[in-house]
């Protein structure tokens, strides 16, 4: 059996308690092709689309510190626009569509390895009903 490298996941599977953008959407540099004076931006090998990145905080209060904040890569022709900030919050609640997850082994400075996930999406949008997130237990 051949497992795909990128596994299709739904936003609700990856973030059952929601996700909150804590950065702007920025274009990802291709560090192998860029120079100090000439930036080259990364493109997805399969689609040819530009790769953008946004940092998010997982809404799960039980998430480990190492898993709480992560970058989501968004594949798009033009820079995705985040929805308006959540009223009364410094963060913007977001939902990602067309998500894939790629597992990898992450090693910290202590030589300890752990399974980590790299997430990609094809769209970022506001939640349809912000009040529908699962309540904290």
HELIX and SHEET records of a PDB file:
HELIX    1   1 UNK A   11  UNK A   14  1                                   4    
HELIX    2   2 UNK A   65  UNK A   68  1                                   4    
HELIX    3   3 UNK A  130  UNK A  132  5                                   3    
SHEET    1   A 8 UNK A   7  UNK A   8  0                                        
SHEET    2   A 8 UNK A 100  UNK A 107 -1                                        
SHEET    3   A 8 UNK A 113  UNK A 121 -1                                        
SHEET    4   A 8 UNK A  69  UNK A  76  1                                        
SHEET    5   A 8 UNK A  50  UNK A  58 -1                                        
SHEET    6   A 8 UNK A  19  UNK A  21 -1                                        
SHEET    7   A 8 UNK A  92  UNK A  97 -1                                        
SHEET    8   A 8 UNK A 123  UNK A 125 -1                                        
SHEET    1   B 6 UNK A   7  UNK A   8  0                                        
SHEET    2   B 6 UNK A 100  UNK A 107 -1                                        
SHEET    3   B 6 UNK A 113  UNK A 121 -1                                        
SHEET    4   B 6 UNK A  69  UNK A  76  1                                        
SHEET    5   B 6 UNK A  50  UNK A  58 -1                                        
SHEET    6   B 6 UNK A  26  UNK A  27 -1                                        
END                                                                             
